[in-house]
Amino acid sequence: MKTIKLLALLFVSVIILEGCNEKPAHPTEGGSIPPPKIIIDVQEAEDMYHRYGKDIAPILEKNNPNLKATRSLSIDYETLKDYLAFIEQEAEEANKTEITGLRIYFAKYDDSQNDGRATVFLNPIMEAGARGDLIDDVSFAIKTENGKSTAVPVGKLIKKPTTGSNRADLTMPIQNGVQSLAANDFPWSPPPNSDPDDYQ
């Protein structure tokens, strides 16, 4: 009987030790990284790209026959890494603000810049409390007053234009002491993509 109990105890111990030796969810340095859940397969990406070209691009081009809808934007990898490091640094210095994600905004250049093409800009987001059962995330910038930096929702920094007002005139005074975290200045590509080795 003692032998059976001893074997059972050893068996349970081996199982516990094996469980402790399982790979962590996030691999340590040099470990293999499994594909994140957000990865989609190449054909699905192609189908999505094609649907945009078929369903959305013609609507954007309808009102302006001289304009071709922007189909892609490229972000230099090192520039993106520098941007991520910068926003992490700024958030850390602003009361250790936790960045909960990156928001991608669809936007448009002024007609005098890049032919008035569509573009995107990035902005980090932070938790901004709850609205009912949902946790609300909001884009933020860093405001510095009296040597103290704080993460502030961008909506609190931007004055909304009234009818007949000039948006540029309204936003100029708020730039003092505010570090924007919005990123754009990406190379834009004219459609359709002419590279046969890319999405069609």
Helices and strands as residue ranges (DSSP letters): H 2-20, H 42-51, I 52-56, H 57-62, E 72-73, H 77-93, E 101-108, G 114-116, E 118-131, E 134-145, E 148-153, G 154-156, H 167-171, G 172-175, E 178-179, E 188-189
